[in-house]
Amino acid sequence: MRSFGIVALSVMLGGCASVTRGTTENISISSTPSGVEAVVSGMEVPTTCTTPCSVVVKRNADISITFQKDGYEPQIVPLSRDIPTSGAAGFAGNLLLGGVVGMGVDAATGAATDHKPNPVIVTMQPSVPHAAPRAPKKPRPPRAPEAGT
């Protein structure tokens, strides 16, 4: 009887996304070429890392990553939030254990969501070199007045 109770409790606790998936996730970031500065916005404290790298973000955060390196065009990658199958199952598990309160907690923390794309991979594009400025034109000497006028 005791074993049955422990198994039943384990199954019910496994239903809540906040418990099974947590409120944070790792985002892997890479680029071609490597060594690009990646600025992660949307976190409580903006974070910068050099590719390849990884950051831990809250699941409910609106994240975008700006890639920049001298000689290359900057790129911005906004991440969207998606509910994967495992997140949906955890959120639905609230019906068994957490009820409305559990669903509210999961919705507020974003525990049922994942950021997409993950991993974030970009190919940097070389900057277009600016044309060299033209030398200023030399002023023309003033025209001589025409004779006979």
C-alpha positions as CSV (number, residue, x, y, z in Angstrom):
1,M,0.0,0.0,0.0
2,R,2.8,2.4,0.9
3,S,4.6,1.7,-2.5
4,F,1.4,2.4,-4.3
5,G,1.1,5.8,-2.5
6,I,4.6,6.8,-3.3
7,V,4.2,5.9,-7.0
8,A,0.8,7.7,-7.2
9,L,2.4,10.8,-5.6
10,S,5.3,10.7,-8.0
11,V,3.0,10.6,-11.0
12,M,0.9,13.5,-9.7
13,L,4.0,15.6,-9.0
14,G,5.3,14.9,-12.4
15,G,2.3,16.7,-13.9
16,C,3.2,20.3,-13.0
17,A,5.5,22.0,-15.6
18,S,7.1,24.2,-13.0
19,V,8.2,21.1,-11.1
20,T,9.2,18.9,-14.1
21,R,10.7,21.5,-16.4
22,G,11.7,24.4,-14.2
23,T,11.4,28.1,-14.9
24,T,14.7,28.5,-16.7
25,E,16.4,27.0,-19.8
26,N,19.8,27.0,-21.5
27,I,20.1,28.7,-24.8
28,S,23.1,27.6,-27.0
29,I,24.5,30.3,-29.2
30,S,27.0,29.8,-32.1
31,S,28.1,31.5,-35.2
32,T,30.2,31.2,-38.3
33,P,32.8,32.5,-37.9
34,S,33.2,31.9,-34.2
35,G,34.4,34.7,-31.8
36,V,31.3,36.9,-32.5
37,E,30.0,39.0,-29.6
38,A,26.4,37.9,-28.8
39,V,24.4,40.4,-26.7
40,V,21.3,38.7,-25.1
41,S,18.5,41.2,-24.4
42,G,15.3,40.6,-22.5
43,M,17.0,39.3,-19.3
44,E,17.0,41.1,-16.0
45,V,20.6,41.9,-16.7
46,P,21.6,42.0,-20.3
47,T,24.3,39.4,-20.9
48,T,27.2,39.3,-23.4
49,C,29.1,36.3,-24.4
50,T,31.5,35.3,-27.2
51,T,30.4,32.5,-29.6
52,P,30.2,29.6,-29.1
53,C,28.5,30.1,-25.7
54,S,25.4,29.3,-23.7
55,V,23.2,31.4,-21.4
56,V,20.5,30.5,-18.9
57,V,17.3,32.5,-19.4
58,K,13.8,32.6,-17.8
59,R,11.3,30.6,-19.8
60,N,8.9,33.6,-19.8
61,A,11.4,36.2,-21.0
62,D,11.1,37.9,-24.4
63,I,14.7,37.2,-25.7
64,S,16.5,38.6,-28.7
65,I,20.2,38.2,-29.5
66,T,22.3,40.7,-31.3
67,F,25.4,39.4,-33.0
68,Q,28.3,41.8,-33.9
69,K,31.9,41.6,-35.0
70,D,34.2,44.1,-36.8
71,G,34.1,43.5,-40.5
72,Y,30.6,41.9,-40.5
73,E,27.0,43.2,-40.7
74,P,25.3,43.0,-37.3
75,Q,22.4,40.5,-37.0
76,I,19.5,40.4,-34.6
77,V,17.7,37.1,-33.9
78,P,14.4,37.4,-31.9
79,L,13.5,34.2,-30.1
80,S,9.8,33.1,-29.9
81,R,8.2,31.0,-27.2
82,D,6.6,27.7,-28.1
83,I,4.9,25.0,-26.1
84,P,6.5,21.7,-26.8
85,T,4.7,18.4,-26.1
86,S,6.5,17.9,-22.8
87,G,5.5,21.4,-21.7
88,A,1.9,20.9,-22.7
89,A,1.8,17.6,-20.8
90,G,3.1,19.3,-17.7
91,F,0.6,22.1,-18.0
92,A,-2.2,19.6,-18.5
93,G,-1.0,17.7,-15.4
94,N,-2.2,20.6,-13.3
95,L,-5.7,19.2,-13.8
96,L,-4.7,16.2,-11.7
97,L,-2.8,18.0,-9.0
98,G,-2.3,21.8,-9.2
99,G,-5.7,22.8,-10.5
100,V,-6.2,26.5,-11.4
101,V,-3.4,27.6,-9.0
102,G,-0.9,25.3,-10.7
103,M,-2.0,26.5,-14.2
104,G,-1.6,30.1,-13.1
105,V,1.9,29.4,-11.7
106,D,3.0,27.6,-14.9
107,A,1.5,30.4,-17.1
108,A,3.2,33.2,-15.1
109,T,6.6,31.5,-15.0
110,G,6.4,30.2,-18.6
111,A,7.4,26.8,-17.3
112,A,5.5,25.1,-20.2
113,T,7.3,27.0,-22.9
114,D,10.7,26.8,-24.7
115,H,12.5,29.4,-26.7
116,K,12.9,28.8,-30.4
117,P,15.2,28.6,-32.2
118,N,17.5,26.7,-29.7
119,P,20.3,26.4,-30.6
120,V,20.7,29.9,-32.1
121,I,23.1,29.6,-35.1
122,V,24.0,32.5,-37.4
123,T,26.3,32.9,-40.4
124,M,27.7,36.4,-40.3
125,Q,27.8,38.4,-43.6
126,P,30.9,40.5,-44.4
127,S,30.4,44.2,-44.4
128,V,30.2,46.0,-47.7
129,P,33.3,48.2,-47.9
130,H,32.4,51.8,-48.2
131,A,33.7,53.5,-51.4
132,A,36.6,55.7,-50.9
133,P,35.6,59.3,-50.8
134,R,36.3,61.2,-54.0
135,A,38.8,64.0,-54.0
136,P,37.1,67.4,-54.2
137,K,37.0,68.9,-57.6
138,K,39.3,71.8,-58.2
139,P,37.5,75.1,-58.8
140,R,37.5,76.3,-62.3
141,P,39.2,79.6,-63.0
142,P,36.6,82.3,-63.7
143,R,35.7,82.8,-67.3
144,A,37.3,85.7,-69.1
145,P,34.7,88.2,-70.3
146,E,33.9,87.9,-74.0
147,A,35.3,90.7,-76.1
148,G,32.8,93.0,-77.8
149,T,30.0,92.9,-75.4
